Amino acid sequence: MYQTDQPSATSSLPTPAAAGTQGYFTDGNPASGEAATILDADFMNMTMLELINIVEAAGLTPSKTTYNQVLTAIKLLMQQSVTNVGTDTGSANAYVVAFTPALDAPTPWVPFWFKVKTANTTASTLNATGTAEPLVGGAHLALQGGELVANGNALVYWNPTLASGAGSWVLLAASGAPEQIAAATQSEHAVQLGQVTSAGSPLQLTTQAATSGAQAIPFSQLTAAKQLKLLSVNSTGNFTTDANITPATVFRITLIGGGGGGGGSNGSASIAGGGGAGAATSFLLSGLSPNTSYAVTIGAGASGGSATGGNGGTGGTTSLVVGSTTYSVTGGSGGGGSTANVYNYSNAQGTPSASIAALPNINYLASYVFGIIGASAAVGCQGASTQFGSAGQGGQSGSGSGKNAAGYGAGGGGAISVTGGGGTGSNGVALFEWIE
């Protein structure tokens, strides 16, 4: 594109004639005396300068030998898109942006960028046309604060269907700020801080810290706010809650009674019973107060029966007292002692209290109740195990005493043959798990 360089061309733009009635070109009609339309200097200069201004606005230098400059200029201007970029001159929560050319009215669905002057602290408006209109988040809700930060870049568009048809500006994104999103309903959706706070579920979106209920939350903030905590109490004393819990905090509590002792043996072909396992139950409980101590009693593992064929002892009861209610599990019974060359493999598992049995969410953890009689009377009865404890093995020929249990709540092994003592059961335990 190039301006005319004819020798007769003038160096300055002639003053145009006064504007007349707008019309259209015609070839004329000699038969009827209708004159053809004259291509005058005013029209040619106007057409030429309109095209020259497009070329120069894109940063191109007009060339007489290049024939696609107008097309190239239009593509460059579209890439630069400078008409949809502005700078905020307003104040916090009341944003004012003047785009060039000026917007007489919001243009639906067209994206606009602007540089933010001041962070928002609550619901906000955007004035880009001379009238302040609501500025809402991606969930079409009023902003809460922190969705716009000073010197950040905000991407907005006008949605004419919001606000009962009156329309609103929608904030699609803002650099350096948390993003408002709708509530998650599917597994791959980002979740709101409010959803995570109420549900305790570790999901995330964005790398900026959320500060309000409708903002997306990063994983680092979630793990800092909500963590699974575990505390074991293995000696009689108190369980003291953290100061950060509330009465709505749900605890999963596991109580295990003490294991029973294995029976003793006194006979050349005698086999004593292994100790029974302490009751092992897990249940959910809320209503505990913050920074409060609750009494916990741990059931002791019982001693094994004497080498004269005595019965093993019964494991102690493990309990938790909350207010006026005691939640408890009894210990396993002792293995039966054996004399006079007989097999005695009796024992029994402990049981939970009625207060636990009445709860809606309870899990009876599996345990093995009966001991094992060795083949050909060569091995004594094994004690019973729990998920948290390993039973004591039965006595063996040449070493007739039962073995002690390990872990929590398991029964001691039963003895075999002459003058063998039973194994000792293992102590109970109380486990507390919660999210804080």
Secondary structure, DSSP 8 states (H G I E B T S, - for coil): ------TT--SS----------------BTTTTB------HHHHHHHHHHHHHHHHHTT----TT-S-HHHHHHHHHHHH-GGGEEEB-SBTTEEEB--SS--SS--BT--EEEE-SS---SSEEEESSSSEEEEE-TTSSB--SSSS-TT-EEEEEEETTTGGGT-EEEEEEETTS--B-----STTS--BHHHHHHH-------SS---STTBB--HHHHHHH--EEEEEE-SSEEEE--TT--TT--EEEEEE--------EESTT-EE-------EEEEEE----TT-EEEEE---------TTT--------EEEEETTEEEEE--------EETT-EE-------B-HHHHTSSSEEE-----S----GGG-B------BTTEE-----BTTB-S----EESS------BSTTB--------EEEEEEE-
